[in-house]
Amino acid sequence: MKDKIQSLQTQFAADSKNVDDRMAIQELKTKYIGKKGLITELMSSLKDMDKEDKKTYGQLINQVRTEFVTVIDEKEKSLAQAELDRKLQEETIDVSLPGEKIKRGSLHPFNRIIEDVEDFFVSMGYDVVDGPELETDENCFQRLNVPLGHPARDAQDTFYIDEEYLLRTQTSAVQARTMQENKEKTPIRMICPGKVYRRDDDATHSHQFGQVEGLVVDKDISLADLKGTLELFAKKMLGENTKVRFRPSFFPFTEPSVEVDVSCFKCGGKGCTLCKQTGWIELLGAGMVHPNVLSMGGYDPKVWSGFAFGTGLDRLAMFRYAIPDIRYLYTNDVRFLEQFARKDEENVIK
Ligand code: DAH
């Protein structure tokens, strides 16, 4: 038995000598001190010995086992230390190395316009509201004083879903919603930017485009309020020197109605190709809310008055950034979009 124990020690010494990775240590463990390992095997061979021998050899084998465990533990510890050292070595950071450039996106010019429009009107106390793109004929037309069979429906070339539903052709639909939803009939000051749809597709028209609608309903609102508001708006969006002019026009939901022109920001009003030599560019439609529209929205036109306006967001973006084709705004070509990155959005160093 003694010999057996000794030869096991010699064997272990040889086997463990060059062991220095995780797998080999595990194998060593299983082979010698595992449940079915050589120590267990030796122990079980004691069962036929007499009591005295069993005790002596049992103790001896246990001692040997402890030796093995100690050796293996040590190997595990030094392996862990070596791994840690290697990691620390590999992960040292050279703070003098140049940073890695990461590409950052920037706001789409369309969203940038929306943000600027919202900032302006919020600063004037307006709420920003939202409405569905799938609208009812009632909100998009009837409640805006455009009854069934009215020619304005044709001009707008509507995408009808069925008799009742359509893709809204104008954010004006949200005027009707806002008035109905305001149950207390308190004053309204809102803008609604959003998408609208029409059957159009060329360099200056897209079947889907953006509009922003504005509605103010209160007591004693006059055309002067409308003019003042839109003048400030035009200056904010297109520059301090922008002049504004009102031309009589017609919209079914406003009376009187006006079309608002701004002085051409390209030539300053002298005349150029952009303004077709007129010095003016048409910016938006507006007017005093028609008494019928107020009544249908539950506001007594003898008590309340209001103004409304609507303009194309794409138009604003095209003017402001001199974009020649509306479709650039919708094709998401990065080479195009990159040009609108602001200084604070340029590629940054990580
Ligand atoms: N909804 C009109 C359009 O799509 C624009 C418009 C004109 C809106 C006059 C208004 C308004 O609120 O008062 O062409």
Residues whose N, C-alpha, C, O or C-beta is under 5 A from the ligand:
A	BS01	DAH	T169 Q170 S172 G214 F251 T254 G285 A286 G287 A308 F309 G310
